[in-house]
Amino acid sequence: MKIFSWNVNGIRAVKKKGDLDRFIATYAPDILCLQETKANRDQLEVDLPEYEEYWCSAEKKGYSGTAIFTKIPPMRAINGIPQEIAQKYQLVDTYGDTTNEGRVITLEFEHIYITSVYTPNAKDDLSRISMRTQWDPAFLEYMNMLQKIKPVIFCGDLNVAHTEDDLARPKENEGKKGFTQEERNGIDSIISSKFVDTFRMFIKGNGNYTWWSHWGGARERNVGWRIDYIFVSEALATVVRKAEIHTQVFGSDHCPISIDVGIEI
């Protein structure tokens, strides 16, 4: 089974340019998790008859949002972080209420959960870093809650490079947005909770990135960041057969990532 994740940075634009249809035709994912959809379901016709669509859109139009397209019907869809967890954390700041930004959608299947997540950006001036120190543990608590019931696969744009191998210029970016110690600690906590970074199961070292700035030909020069991840519960690690970054797929400032898992969900 092929599971893909892609921050499309606006699904309407990716659809209009034909990039989404070309991607689906080429890779035929069984499950496709999307982030930064920037749309409500009624704002475009995706027209993918093989897939059921599940959307979690932001209240603010044209902002944030997640979705999952699946060939395998789920038992149910769950939007957002559960209220009993969210209310334990300060998830509202001067930028808005992250619980209304469509940042988390989960599908429950018979044997596993699959979640698509779009983590808030800390901002260039780090004005949202305090939000990150609340968001990261809130989201992880939710994943741990699910993990106690059945194994979890969660994926998406976590807006952080974990180690120096996960960005092209670590020294220049130390302490800056996406590479602060606070944000990196969030990934450490995920791994401590027995979730496995699937890409690092297969490939070590640097040069493997999922996001590039629009400036200075960064993508052509591969001056990028690995900020998109697929994590699986430790119990699922043995059935992950492959993990890839698909840098050849264009249409967004992010490229898709994927895993191939040998399980029935």
Order of alpha helices (4+ residues) and beta strands (2+ residues): beta-alpha-alpha-beta-beta-beta-beta-alpha-beta-beta-beta-beta-alpha-beta-alpha-alpha-beta-alpha-beta-beta-beta-beta-beta
